[in-house]
Amino acid sequence: MNLVGDLLAAGPTLSVEFFPPRTDEGVALLQSTVTELAPADLSFVSVTYGAGGSTRELTRDLVVGLNADQSYPAMAHLTCVGHGREQLNELLDDYAAHGVHNLLALFGDPPADGSDPGGDFSHAIELVELVRSHATPMSVAVAAHPEGHPRSPDLASDRRFLAQKLQAADLGITQFFFDAADYFNMVDDLAALGCDTPVIPGVMPLANPTTIQRFASMANAKFPDELAARVEAAEGDDRHKIVVDAAAQLSRELLEGGAPGLHLYCLNRSQIALDVLSELPEWR
């Protein structure tokens, strides 16, 4: 049983995030990406869950398949939004039966129109407690926002809620950010609250500034306008190099500062992730 919480003890860990493809072309791309990332010696991968559980079956099938076929464990995203206790217990039973023992517990994205999403859970920590109550031991991760959760009233209360959530979990994985100081400030704030649960930083290479700017706005993350301008002004290999160098520099700062691992948001593509890793001595 490969529990990610245990893998961190021998860190630093290296992981990437995948999302379940919805088309035959997307399936083929992901299959190629999984094969091409094999030399990276990943510690684990995580698999996202669509808003309101819209990719529930796709996520489940991808997680189970990766967990069975690859040399690393797959971590399934699991959300509160729109899900009942019985439904989630059935999903946990299914994961346990297929050897999936790593989960990322999230509140999830509420409906854009502000309507009640339904479900039996209001906070991710309740989902952590549900997983903890399962008969099969599982490693539970939670999300962390270095710059504060977009739905938190202020940073101080966000840190208190985060510390409480992390103390119930085995680890955290952050939303992407572009300044290492934001990550280390969060770690210091958590330590001041008595929380030393390891938090893996998430790094998003700025390959598509327009898309990532939209993601940043939703996640309450500062957007690197100067870097984005340089990426947009460049073409071909020059553009690729700017993206890779920036992500590698951030990754180096995080690892040299003591981060327990690195989680790359690769958007189901391998090349940028491999090129970033080629610049890091830990995985060169």
C-alpha positions as CSV (number, residue, x, y, z in Angstrom):
1,M,0.0,0.0,0.0
2,N,1.8,3.2,-1.3
3,L,0.5,6.0,0.8
4,V,1.6,9.5,-0.3
5,G,1.8,10.6,3.3
6,D,4.5,7.9,3.8
7,L,6.3,8.8,0.6
8,L,6.9,12.3,1.9
9,A,9.1,10.9,4.6
10,A,11.7,9.9,2.0
11,G,11.1,13.1,-0.1
12,P,11.3,15.3,-1.9
13,T,8.4,13.8,-3.8
14,L,7.7,14.6,-7.5
15,S,4.2,14.6,-8.8
16,V,2.0,15.9,-11.6
17,E,-1.7,16.5,-12.1
18,F,-3.8,15.0,-14.8
19,F,-7.4,15.7,-15.8
20,P,-9.7,13.1,-17.3
21,P,-10.0,13.6,-21.1
22,R,-13.4,13.8,-22.7
23,T,-12.5,13.0,-26.3
24,D,-10.6,10.2,-28.2
25,E,-7.9,12.8,-29.1
26,G,-7.6,13.7,-25.4
27,V,-7.3,10.1,-24.4
28,A,-4.5,9.5,-26.9
29,L,-2.7,12.6,-25.7
30,L,-2.8,11.6,-22.1
31,Q,-1.6,8.0,-23.0
32,S,1.4,9.5,-24.7
33,T,2.0,11.9,-21.8
34,V,2.0,9.0,-19.3
35,T,4.5,7.1,-21.4
36,E,6.7,10.1,-22.0
37,L,6.8,11.0,-18.3
38,A,8.0,7.5,-17.3
39,P,11.7,8.5,-17.1
40,A,10.8,11.2,-14.6
41,D,10.3,8.6,-11.8
42,L,7.2,10.2,-10.4
43,S,6.2,9.6,-6.8
44,F,2.5,9.9,-7.5
45,V,0.0,11.6,-9.8
46,S,-3.3,13.3,-8.9
47,V,-6.4,13.3,-11.1
48,T,-8.9,16.2,-11.1
49,Y,-12.7,16.0,-10.5
50,G,-15.0,18.1,-12.7
51,A,-17.2,20.8,-11.2
52,G,-20.1,19.3,-9.4
53,G,-18.8,15.8,-10.0
54,S,-19.2,16.2,-13.8
55,T,-16.3,13.8,-14.5
56,R,-16.9,11.4,-11.6
57,E,-16.8,8.2,-13.8
58,L,-14.0,9.5,-16.0
59,T,-12.0,10.4,-12.9
60,R,-12.7,7.1,-11.3
61,D,-11.7,5.0,-14.3
62,L,-8.5,7.0,-14.9
63,V,-7.4,6.8,-11.3
64,V,-8.1,3.0,-11.1
65,G,-6.3,2.4,-14.4
66,L,-3.2,4.5,-13.6
67,N,-3.0,3.0,-10.1
68,A,-3.0,-0.5,-11.5
69,D,-0.8,0.0,-14.5
70,Q,1.9,2.4,-13.3
71,S,4.7,2.2,-10.8
72,Y,3.3,5.1,-8.8
73,P,0.1,5.6,-6.9
74,A,-2.7,7.7,-8.3
75,M,-4.5,10.2,-6.0
76,A,-8.1,10.8,-6.7
77,H,-9.7,14.2,-6.2
78,L,-12.9,14.0,-4.2
79,T,-15.3,17.0,-3.7
80,C,-18.1,17.9,-1.4
81,V,-20.2,19.9,-3.8
82,G,-23.3,18.1,-4.9
83,H,-22.5,14.8,-3.2
84,G,-24.3,12.9,-0.5
85,R,-22.6,10.8,2.2
86,E,-23.9,7.5,0.9
87,Q,-22.7,8.3,-2.6
88,L,-19.2,9.2,-1.4
89,N,-19.0,6.1,0.8
90,E,-19.8,3.9,-2.2
91,L,-17.1,5.7,-4.1
92,L,-14.6,5.1,-1.3
93,D,-15.6,1.5,-1.1
94,D,-14.9,1.2,-4.9
95,Y,-11.6,2.9,-4.7
96,A,-10.5,0.7,-1.8
97,A,-11.5,-2.5,-3.7
98,H,-9.3,-1.4,-6.6
99,G,-6.3,-0.5,-4.4
100,V,-6.7,3.2,-4.5
101,H,-5.6,4.5,-1.1
102,N,-4.8,8.2,-1.8
103,L,-7.3,11.0,-2.0
104,L,-7.3,14.8,-2.3
105,A,-10.3,16.1,-0.3
106,L,-11.7,19.4,-1.7
107,F,-14.8,21.5,-1.2
108,G,-15.1,21.9,-5.0
109,D,-16.4,24.6,-7.3
110,P,-19.9,25.8,-6.4
111,P,-22.4,26.6,-9.2
112,A,-21.4,29.8,-11.1
113,D,-24.9,31.2,-10.6
114,G,-24.6,31.0,-6.8
115,S,-27.3,28.4,-6.3
116,D,-27.2,25.8,-3.7
117,P,-25.1,22.8,-5.0
118,G,-26.8,20.4,-2.6
119,G,-25.0,17.5,-0.9
120,D,-24.3,16.6,2.7
121,F,-21.0,18.4,3.3
122,S,-20.2,22.1,3.7
123,H,-16.4,22.0,4.2
124,A,-13.5,19.9,3.0
125,I,-12.6,18.9,6.6
126,E,-15.9,17.0,6.8
127,L,-14.7,15.0,3.7
128,V,-11.4,14.3,5.4
129,E,-13.3,13.0,8.4
130,L,-15.4,10.8,6.2
131,V,-12.3,9.3,4.6
132,R,-10.7,8.8,8.0
133,S,-13.8,6.8,9.1
134,H,-13.4,4.3,6.2
135,A,-12.3,0.8,7.1
136,T,-9.4,0.9,4.7
137,P,-6.5,3.2,5.8
138,M,-6.1,6.0,3.3
139,S,-3.7,8.9,2.8
140,V,-5.7,12.2,2.7
141,A,-4.4,15.4,1.1
142,V,-6.1,18.8,1.2
143,A,-5.8,22.0,-0.9
144,A,-3.9,25.0,0.3
145,H,-4.0,28.5,-1.2
146,P,-0.7,30.4,-0.5
147,E,-2.4,33.7,-1.2
148,G,-5.6,32.9,0.6
149,H,-8.7,31.0,-0.5
150,P,-11.0,33.1,-2.8
151,R,-13.9,32.5,-0.5
152,S,-12.1,33.3,2.8
153,P,-13.0,36.7,4.4
154,D,-9.4,37.5,5.1
155,L,-5.9,35.9,5.2
156,A,-5.8,35.4,8.9
157,S,-9.0,33.4,9.1
158,D,-7.9,31.5,6.0
159,R,-4.7,30.4,7.7
160,R,-6.7,29.3,10.8
161,F,-9.1,27.2,8.7
162,L,-6.2,25.8,6.7
163,A,-4.2,24.8,9.8
164,Q,-7.3,23.0,11.2
165,K,-7.8,21.2,7.9
166,L,-4.2,20.2,7.5
167,Q,-4.0,18.9,11.1
168,A,-6.8,16.5,10.2
169,A,-5.0,15.4,6.9
170,D,-1.6,13.8,6.0
171,L,-0.5,16.5,3.6
172,G,-1.5,19.6,1.6
173,I,-1.0,20.5,-2.1
174,T,-1.1,24.1,-3.1
175,Q,-2.9,25.9,-5.7
176,F,-0.4,27.3,-8.3
177,F,1.4,30.6,-7.5
178,F,4.3,32.5,-9.1
179,D,6.2,33.9,-6.1
180,A,8.1,31.6,-3.8
181,A,7.7,34.1,-1.0
182,D,3.9,33.5,-1.0
183,Y,4.5,29.8,-0.3
184,F,7.1,30.3,2.5
185,N,4.9,33.0,4.1
186,M,2.1,30.5,4.3
187,V,4.4,27.8,5.8
188,D,5.6,30.3,8.4
189,D,2.0,31.4,9.2
190,L,1.0,27.7,9.6
191,A,4.0,27.0,11.9
192,A,3.0,30.0,14.1
193,L,-0.4,28.3,14.5
194,G,1.3,25.0,15.5
195,C,0.8,23.2,12.2
196,D,3.7,21.4,10.7
197,T,1.8,19.1,8.2
198,P,3.8,19.0,5.0
199,V,2.5,21.1,2.1
200,I,3.7,20.4,-1.4
201,P,3.9,23.5,-3.6
202,G,2.1,23.4,-7.0
203,V,3.9,24.9,-10.0
204,M,2.1,25.9,-13.2
205,P,4.3,26.6,-16.2
206,L,2.9,29.7,-18.0
207,A,2.6,28.0,-21.4
208,N,-0.8,29.6,-22.1
209,P,-1.0,33.0,-20.3
210,T,-4.6,33.7,-21.4
211,T,-6.0,30.5,-19.9
212,I,-3.8,30.7,-16.8
213,Q,-4.8,34.3,-16.2
214,R,-8.4,33.1,-16.0
215,F,-7.5,30.3,-13.6
216,A,-5.6,32.8,-11.5
217,S,-8.6,35.1,-11.2
218,M,-10.8,32.2,-10.0
219,A,-8.2,31.1,-7.5
220,N,-7.3,34.4,-6.0
221,A,-3.7,34.0,-7.3
222,K,-1.6,37.0,-8.4
223,F,-0.8,36.8,-12.2
224,P,2.7,37.5,-13.4
225,D,2.0,40.2,-16.0
226,E,5.6,40.9,-16.9
227,L,6.4,37.2,-17.4
228,A,3.2,36.8,-19.5
229,A,4.1,39.7,-21.7
230,R,7.5,38.2,-22.4
231,V,5.9,34.8,-23.2
232,E,3.4,36.4,-25.5
233,A,6.0,38.4,-27.3
234,A,8.2,35.4,-28.1
235,E,7.7,32.5,-30.5
236,G,8.8,28.9,-31.0
237,D,11.8,27.8,-29.1
238,D,12.3,31.2,-27.5
239,R,8.8,31.2,-26.0
240,H,9.3,27.6,-24.7
241,K,12.6,28.5,-23.1
242,I,11.1,31.5,-21.2
243,V,8.2,29.3,-19.9
244,V,10.6,26.5,-18.8
245,D,13.2,28.8,-17.3
246,A,10.6,30.6,-15.2
247,A,9.0,27.4,-13.9
248,A,12.4,25.9,-13.2
249,Q,13.6,29.0,-11.3
250,L,10.5,28.9,-9.1
251,S,10.9,25.2,-8.5
252,R,14.5,25.6,-7.5
253,E,13.7,28.4,-5.0
254,L,11.0,26.2,-3.4
255,L,13.2,23.1,-3.1
256,E,16.2,25.0,-1.9
257,G,14.0,26.6,0.7
258,G,12.9,23.2,2.1
259,A,9.7,22.4,0.3
260,P,8.9,18.7,0.8
261,G,8.3,18.1,-2.9
262,L,7.1,19.5,-6.2
263,H,3.7,19.2,-7.8
264,L,3.6,20.2,-11.5
265,Y,0.3,21.2,-13.2
266,C,1.2,19.8,-16.6
267,L,-2.2,20.1,-18.3
268,N,-1.8,16.5,-19.6
269,R,1.3,17.4,-21.6
270,S,4.8,16.0,-21.0
271,Q,7.4,18.2,-22.7
272,I,7.4,21.3,-20.6
273,A,7.3,19.2,-17.4
274,L,10.3,17.1,-18.6
275,D,12.2,20.2,-19.6
276,V,11.6,21.9,-16.3
277,L,12.8,18.8,-14.5
278,S,15.9,18.7,-16.7
279,E,17.0,22.0,-15.0
280,L,16.6,20.7,-11.5
281,P,19.5,18.7,-10.0
282,E,17.1,16.5,-7.9
283,W,15.6,15.0,-11.1
284,R,18.1,15.7,-13.9
